[in-house]
Amino acid sequence: MSLYLVPRSLQYFEQVAQLGSIQAASRELGISASAIHRQITSIEDALGELLFERETRGMKLTHA
């Protein structure tokens, strides 16, 4: 599937899920960490569910 058809917020979500941290996703995508954080928070707010467990050394997906 073309990346142009996938919303950026989902691309950011996927990178954080694969790499385990917003900072790593930020480096990989060349996007600020705060922009990625805002997009993930926006998705979570829209769904009313936390999608990641925030840990001191990164993030991992919840069962949601």
C-alpha positions as CSV (number, residue, x, y, z in Angstrom):
1,M,0.0,0.0,0.0
2,S,1.2,3.4,-0.9
3,L,2.3,5.5,2.2
4,Y,0.5,8.4,0.7
5,L,-2.8,6.7,1.5
6,V,-2.0,6.1,5.1
7,P,-2.6,9.0,7.5
8,R,0.6,10.3,9.1
9,S,-0.7,9.7,12.6
10,L,-0.9,6.0,11.8
11,Q,2.6,6.0,10.3
12,Y,3.8,7.5,13.5
13,F,1.9,5.0,15.6
14,E,3.4,2.1,13.6
15,Q,6.9,3.4,14.0
16,V,6.6,3.9,17.8
17,A,5.1,0.4,18.1
18,Q,7.9,-1.1,16.1
19,L,10.8,0.8,17.6
20,G,9.5,1.1,21.2
21,S,9.9,4.8,21.7
22,I,8.9,8.1,20.5
23,Q,12.5,9.3,20.4
24,A,13.5,6.4,18.1
25,A,10.6,7.0,15.9
26,S,11.4,10.7,15.8
27,R,15.0,9.9,14.6
28,E,13.8,7.4,12.0
29,L,11.1,9.6,10.6
30,G,12.9,12.9,10.9
31,I,9.9,14.4,12.8
32,S,10.0,16.1,16.1
33,A,9.2,13.9,19.1
34,S,6.6,16.4,20.3
35,A,4.7,16.1,17.0
36,I,4.6,12.3,17.2
37,H,3.5,12.5,20.8
38,R,0.7,14.9,19.9
39,Q,-0.5,12.6,17.1
40,I,-0.5,9.5,19.3
41,T,-2.3,11.4,22.1
42,S,-4.9,12.5,19.5
43,I,-5.5,8.9,18.4
44,E,-5.9,7.8,22.0
45,D,-8.3,10.6,22.8
46,A,-10.4,9.8,19.8
47,L,-10.6,6.2,20.7
48,G,-10.9,6.7,24.4
49,E,-8.2,4.1,25.0
50,L,-4.6,4.1,25.9
51,L,-2.7,2.4,23.1
52,F,0.7,2.4,24.7
53,E,2.1,1.7,28.2
54,R,4.5,4.5,29.0
55,E,7.6,3.2,30.7
56,T,10.8,4.9,31.7
57,R,12.7,3.2,28.9
58,G,10.1,3.5,26.1
59,M,6.6,2.5,25.2
60,K,4.9,-0.8,24.5
61,L,1.5,-1.6,23.1
62,T,-1.4,-2.2,25.4
63,H,-3.9,-5.0,24.8
64,A,-6.3,-2.4,23.4
